[in-house]
């Protein structure tokens, strides 16, 4: 009978104010079951004893009050623990949020440093490229002058060879 009563009280406690299943519901259902069993017991005793009914009823009420006080104590203890865990959880959330912000700032600073390094290297490469470009242009101009001189020399030599050939042809 006690298991059925416990199950009935548990279901009633779950439905009461849409409480739902959980540790506090189980504790309240257990206390309620004990109260129901105690109440049934005292009712049977009162019926059996007759004249001592009023005295038994008073004792039953006292037991109910003690059980209700215990229920209230358990409920308060459960609320205190829930509040304590909520504070602890919020503290951890705050710690991890700060840690995340610190790491984000650190990575941002690192990224800025790398950006500045890349800019410096790009400037150096640009300067190096400009120097090589100017060297190549100088060499190209030098080769162009050299080619022009060789062209002029070849023209002069061709002209001399032509004149020599005419002179030799005229001697024959």
Short mmCIF file of the C-alpha atoms (twelve columns), coordinates in Angstrom:
data_MODEL
# 
_entry.id   MODEL 
# 
loop_
_atom_site.group_PDB 
_atom_site.id 
_atom_site.type_symbol 
_atom_site.label_atom_id 
_atom_site.label_alt_id 
_atom_site.label_comp_id 
_atom_site.label_asym_id 
_atom_site.label_seq_id 
_atom_site.Cartn_x 
_atom_site.Cartn_y 
_atom_site.Cartn_z 
_atom_site.pdbx_PDB_model_num 
ATOM 1   C CA . UNK A 1   0.000   0.000  0.000    1 
ATOM 2   C CA . UNK A 2   2.848   2.393  0.808    1 
ATOM 3   C CA . UNK A 3   4.351   2.166  -2.741   1 
ATOM 4   C CA . UNK A 4   0.978   2.912  -4.374   1 
ATOM 5   C CA . UNK A 5   0.408   5.799  -1.978   1 
ATOM 6   C CA . UNK A 6   3.877   7.131  -2.703   1 
ATOM 7   C CA . UNK A 7   3.255   6.933  -6.453   1 
ATOM 8   C CA . UNK A 8   -0.143  8.660  -6.070   1 
ATOM 9   C CA . UNK A 9   1.345   11.437 -3.944   1 
ATOM 10  C CA . UNK A 10  4.258   11.861 -6.371   1 
ATOM 11  C CA . UNK A 11  1.852   12.261 -9.319   1 
ATOM 12  C CA . UNK A 12  -0.296  14.737 -7.357   1 
ATOM 13  C CA . UNK A 13  2.801   16.739 -6.420   1 
ATOM 14  C CA . UNK A 14  3.979   16.859 -10.060  1 
ATOM 15  C CA . UNK A 15  0.552   18.148 -11.203  1 
ATOM 16  C CA . UNK A 16  0.300   20.714 -8.407   1 
ATOM 17  C CA . UNK A 17  1.139   24.116 -9.972   1 
ATOM 18  C CA . UNK A 18  2.807   22.261 -12.890  1 
ATOM 19  C CA . UNK A 19  5.792   21.559 -10.682  1 
ATOM 20  C CA . UNK A 20  7.192   18.748 -12.854  1 
ATOM 21  C CA . UNK A 21  9.497   15.893 -11.799  1 
ATOM 22  C CA . UNK A 22  12.670  16.540 -9.806   1 
ATOM 23  C CA . UNK A 23  14.420  16.197 -6.460   1 
ATOM 24  C CA . UNK A 24  12.225  18.702 -4.611   1 
ATOM 25  C CA . UNK A 25  9.087   17.037 -6.006   1 
ATOM 26  C CA . UNK A 26  10.330  13.636 -4.816   1 
ATOM 27  C CA . UNK A 27  11.092  14.989 -1.335   1 
ATOM 28  C CA . UNK A 28  7.689   16.683 -1.099   1 
ATOM 29  C CA . UNK A 29  5.925   13.531 -2.352   1 
ATOM 30  C CA . UNK A 30  7.797   11.446 0.229    1 
ATOM 31  C CA . UNK A 31  6.829   13.817 3.032    1 
ATOM 32  C CA . UNK A 32  3.235   13.942 1.758    1 
ATOM 33  C CA . UNK A 33  3.119   10.140 1.647    1 
ATOM 34  C CA . UNK A 34  4.393   9.935  5.206    1 
ATOM 35  C CA . UNK A 35  1.769   12.461 6.250    1 
ATOM 36  C CA . UNK A 36  -0.987  10.514 4.495    1 
ATOM 37  C CA . UNK A 37  0.129   7.242  6.081    1 
ATOM 38  C CA . UNK A 38  0.316   8.927  9.476    1 
ATOM 39  C CA . UNK A 39  -3.098  10.467 8.964    1 
ATOM 40  C CA . UNK A 40  -4.643  7.141  7.952    1 
ATOM 41  C CA . UNK A 41  -3.030  5.455  10.936   1 
ATOM 42  C CA . UNK A 42  -4.312  8.022  13.374   1 
ATOM 43  C CA . UNK A 43  -7.779  7.903  11.864   1 
ATOM 44  C CA . UNK A 44  -7.871  4.129  12.355   1 
ATOM 45  C CA . UNK A 45  -6.654  4.462  15.920   1 
ATOM 46  C CA . UNK A 46  -9.243  7.190  16.634   1 
ATOM 47  C CA . UNK A 47  -12.032 5.051  15.242   1 
ATOM 48  C CA . UNK A 48  -10.841 2.052  17.198   1 
ATOM 49  C CA . UNK A 49  -10.353 3.833  20.491   1 
ATOM 50  C CA . UNK A 50  -13.446 6.017  20.290   1 
ATOM 51  C CA . UNK A 51  -13.199 8.387  23.280   1 
ATOM 52  C CA . UNK A 52  -9.506  9.056  22.670   1 
ATOM 53  C CA . UNK A 53  -10.307 10.314 19.162   1 
ATOM 54  C CA . UNK A 54  -9.845  14.004 19.970   1 
ATOM 55  C CA . UNK A 55  -6.508  13.406 21.652   1 
ATOM 56  C CA . UNK A 56  -5.286  11.331 18.711   1 
ATOM 57  C CA . UNK A 57  -6.464  14.033 16.299   1 
ATOM 58  C CA . UNK A 58  -4.422  16.618 18.171   1 
ATOM 59  C CA . UNK A 59  -1.340  14.413 18.080   1 
ATOM 60  C CA . UNK A 60  -1.869  13.845 14.369   1 
ATOM 61  C CA . UNK A 61  -2.027  17.581 13.836   1 
ATOM 62  C CA . UNK A 62  1.184   17.987 15.800   1 
ATOM 63  C CA . UNK A 63  2.877   15.377 13.628   1 
ATOM 64  C CA . UNK A 64  1.565   17.119 10.540   1 
ATOM 65  C CA . UNK A 65  2.985   20.396 11.794   1 
ATOM 66  C CA . UNK A 66  6.363   18.801 12.461   1 
ATOM 67  C CA . UNK A 67  6.352   17.196 9.017    1 
ATOM 68  C CA . UNK A 68  5.294   20.479 7.434    1 
ATOM 69  C CA . UNK A 69  8.140   22.249 9.251    1 
ATOM 70  C CA . UNK A 70  10.580  19.644 7.958    1 
ATOM 71  C CA . UNK A 71  9.181   20.094 4.436    1 
ATOM 72  C CA . UNK A 72  9.665   23.836 4.700    1 
ATOM 73  C CA . UNK A 73  13.214  23.329 5.973    1 
ATOM 74  C CA . UNK A 74  14.019  21.026 3.055    1 
ATOM 75  C CA . UNK A 75  12.476  23.471 0.585    1 
ATOM 76  C CA . UNK A 76  14.516  26.355 2.028    1 
ATOM 77  C CA . UNK A 77  17.680  24.244 1.955    1 
ATOM 78  C CA . UNK A 78  16.998  23.345 -1.683   1 
ATOM 79  C CA . UNK A 79  16.454  26.996 -2.590   1 
ATOM 80  C CA . UNK A 80  19.652  28.011 -0.817   1 
ATOM 81  C CA . UNK A 81  21.630  25.362 -2.680   1 
ATOM 82  C CA . UNK A 82  20.093  26.389 -6.012   1 
ATOM 83  C CA . UNK A 83  20.975  30.029 -5.329   1 
ATOM 84  C CA . UNK A 84  24.523  29.020 -4.330   1 
ATOM 85  C CA . UNK A 85  24.988  27.006 -7.544   1 
ATOM 86  C CA . UNK A 86  23.549  29.850 -9.615   1 
ATOM 87  C CA . UNK A 87  26.044  32.291 -8.077   1 
ATOM 88  C CA . UNK A 88  28.887  29.869 -8.661   1 
ATOM 89  C CA . UNK A 89  27.775  29.360 -12.268  1 
ATOM 90  C CA . UNK A 90  27.565  33.131 -12.849  1 
ATOM 91  C CA . UNK A 91  31.032  33.552 -11.374  1 
ATOM 92  C CA . UNK A 92  32.400  30.950 -13.801  1 
ATOM 93  C CA . UNK A 93  30.591  32.606 -16.727  1 
ATOM 94  C CA . UNK A 94  32.137  35.946 -15.772  1 
ATOM 95  C CA . UNK A 95  35.609  34.395 -15.443  1 
ATOM 96  C CA . UNK A 96  35.400  32.701 -18.843  1 
ATOM 97  C CA . UNK A 97  34.009  35.843 -20.469  1 
ATOM 98  C CA . UNK A 98  36.953  37.856 -19.117  1 
ATOM 99  C CA . UNK A 99  39.381  35.183 -20.237  1 
ATOM 100 C CA . UNK A 100 37.849  35.255 -23.718  1 
ATOM 101 C CA . UNK A 101 38.120  39.040 -23.863  1 
ATOM 102 C CA . UNK A 102 41.740  38.918 -22.734  1 
ATOM 103 C CA . UNK A 103 42.606  36.340 -25.373  1 
ATOM 104 C CA . UNK A 104 40.777  38.313 -28.053  1 
ATOM 105 C CA . UNK A 105 42.758  41.429 -27.157  1 
ATOM 106 C CA . UNK A 106 45.978  39.438 -27.164  1 
ATOM 107 C CA . UNK A 107 45.236  38.031 -30.620  1 
ATOM 108 C CA . UNK A 108 44.214  41.452 -31.862  1 
ATOM 109 C CA . UNK A 109 47.520  42.905 -30.623  1 
ATOM 110 C CA . UNK A 110 49.421  40.019 -32.225  1 
ATOM 111 C CA . UNK A 111 47.559  40.590 -35.497  1 
ATOM 112 C CA . UNK A 112 48.381  44.303 -35.395  1 
ATOM 113 C CA . UNK A 113 52.073  43.515 -34.838  1 
ATOM 114 C CA . UNK A 114 52.087  41.113 -37.775  1 
ATOM 115 C CA . UNK A 115 50.304  43.700 -39.913  1 
ATOM 116 C CA . UNK A 116 52.974  46.287 -39.087  1 
ATOM 117 C CA . UNK A 117 55.732  43.756 -39.839  1 
ATOM 118 C CA . UNK A 118 54.124  42.946 -43.171  1 
ATOM 119 C CA . UNK A 119 53.878  46.653 -43.999  1 
ATOM 120 C CA . UNK A 120 57.561  47.113 -43.152  1 
ATOM 121 C CA . UNK A 121 58.537  44.117 -45.275  1 
ATOM 122 C CA . UNK A 122 56.356  45.322 -48.125  1 
ATOM 123 C CA . UNK A 123 58.102  48.703 -47.974  1 
ATOM 124 C CA . UNK A 124 61.490  47.019 -48.046  1 
ATOM 125 C CA . UNK A 125 60.470  44.812 -50.970  1 
ATOM 126 C CA . UNK A 126 59.098  47.811 -52.812  1 
ATOM 127 C CA . UNK A 127 62.349  49.716 -52.261  1 
ATOM 128 C CA . UNK A 128 64.377  46.669 -53.356  1 
ATOM 129 C CA . UNK A 129 62.156  46.273 -56.430  1 
ATOM 130 C CA . UNK A 130 62.593  49.937 -57.312  1 
ATOM 131 C CA . UNK A 131 66.393  49.604 -57.025  1 
ATOM 132 C CA . UNK A 132 66.383  46.526 -59.259  1 
ATOM 133 C CA . UNK A 133 64.120  48.289 -61.751  1 
ATOM 134 C CA . UNK A 134 66.465  51.266 -61.912  1 
ATOM 135 C CA . UNK A 135 69.469  48.931 -62.321  1 
ATOM 136 C CA . UNK A 136 67.704  47.087 -65.130  1 
ATOM 137 C CA . UNK A 137 66.788  50.350 -66.835  1 
ATOM 138 C CA . UNK A 138 70.424  51.522 -66.537  1 
ATOM 139 C CA . UNK A 139 71.682  48.252 -67.971  1 
ATOM 140 C CA . UNK A 140 69.114  48.400 -70.776  1 
ATOM 141 C CA . UNK A 141 70.239  51.928 -71.666  1 
ATOM 142 C CA . UNK A 142 73.874  50.805 -71.527  1 
ATOM 143 C CA . UNK A 143 73.152  47.812 -73.794  1 
ATOM 144 C CA . UNK A 144 71.173  50.071 -76.102  1 
ATOM 145 C CA . UNK A 145 74.157  52.469 -76.376  1 
ATOM 146 C CA . UNK A 146 76.512  49.550 -76.865  1 
ATOM 147 C CA . UNK A 147 74.226  48.147 -79.573  1 
ATOM 148 C CA . UNK A 148 74.014  51.566 -81.244  1 
ATOM 149 C CA . UNK A 149 77.840  51.855 -81.217  1 
ATOM 150 C CA . UNK A 150 78.193  48.377 -82.712  1 
ATOM 151 C CA . UNK A 151 75.596  49.237 -85.332  1 
ATOM 152 C CA . UNK A 152 77.524  52.414 -86.240  1 
ATOM 153 C CA . UNK A 153 80.789  50.460 -86.319  1 
ATOM 154 C CA . UNK A 154 79.188  47.830 -88.533  1 
ATOM 155 C CA . UNK A 155 77.874  50.551 -90.872  1 
ATOM 156 C CA . UNK A 156 81.314  52.185 -91.022  1 
ATOM 157 C CA . UNK A 157 82.981  48.807 -91.625  1 
ATOM 158 C CA . UNK A 158 80.403  47.958 -94.279  1 
ATOM 159 C CA . UNK A 159 81.000  51.315 -95.918  1 
ATOM 160 C CA . UNK A 160 84.771  50.777 -95.870  1 
ATOM 161 C CA . UNK A 161 84.397  47.261 -97.204  1 
ATOM 162 C CA . UNK A 162 82.153  48.544 -99.968  1 
ATOM 163 C CA . UNK A 163 84.658  51.241 -100.928 1 
ATOM 164 C CA . UNK A 164 87.521  48.743 -100.847 1 
ATOM 165 C CA . UNK A 165 85.506  46.373 -102.986 1 
ATOM 166 C CA . UNK A 166 84.819  49.177 -105.492 1 
ATOM 167 C CA . UNK A 167 88.443  50.172 -105.468 1 
ATOM 168 C CA . UNK A 168 89.577  46.616 -106.090 1 
ATOM 169 C CA . UNK A 169 86.942  46.228 -108.750 1 
ATOM 170 C CA . UNK A 170 88.112  49.448 -110.385 1 
ATOM 171 C CA . UNK A 171 91.767  48.202 -110.490 1 
ATOM 172 C CA . UNK A 172 90.977  45.166 -112.397 1 
# 
